[in-house]
């Protein structure tokens, strides 16, 4: 007589819902962690803060500040122009906060603050970048407590005849 062989053990039955649930939980935790990390990176440097003022001669005066970059009290005087609107301060934090007392925002990239802001103010193009300041396509290094004066003779042709929405 031959000895009988024991029956092969049946493998445990896998539960697909258990594996799918674990994968979903791990993915959700990773997503929340990376989203929070990216959100912090996007806002950690803070926005550009531009104070739209009027000088004693009723000329437009912009005062630019950006705390994290160490940019303080950079003034841009638009000589030969007359500002009639009420002064105000604008914090360029999100695309929802782009209304300016005078002039208009031509371009903005606020993905990672402070980002890039390009203003069209009385026909002058003023661009704020973290590395440099640009007036009418000419770069200027950031200099704290400095006043830059822009005259009507160095305007960019074609900018002065547009409305707030960029239409001629």
Steps between C-alpha positions, in 0.01 A plus 500: 500500500615846424475768755243759411619853449331771697291742297676822396409794719279756331661843470334778700255697295617856420257779567536752213307766693751488785793559262315774313408672829860495623627638166233773509589601858875516424436704185267738680753560780779563247280743304405698811865516614635616162213746447569662838872510423440662159251747646760609755766541228261709289428755773804501729664810347189716510360739239616823342354795689460812286377823652342717229544856626476853367795738543462860612492605131208257433738266315461121535745340744539126551672366812607136462574267794571128529599397852649153441723623216616796708354757260389809689377843393582490129321800354399557139393856417317555171586862429285699261187293573197590708342244734134562566399174669504429870831355626508148636712198582489177301635164621551281194411169670268337248343570162186611685689799648624679187299822504724806519402861583655619173658317211436133426665162545631385160647169616512300820652169600412439863556125502788527748497829689619766463483410133504745211280805462502727195315829531399747229483833679439809284680338206799379702569130543615415852594137558580357842708182501675352803841550338452843340272794432420586137389844376388520138702186408817625677622310805592679821643328806293519817623785720328560831393853595545621142274707277491427128347773283332412170430786260246510216782482242595142589153344466449191286304600186160332482449451874362844580196470273352187658228471764503282816412188297777556245272617220591789271 
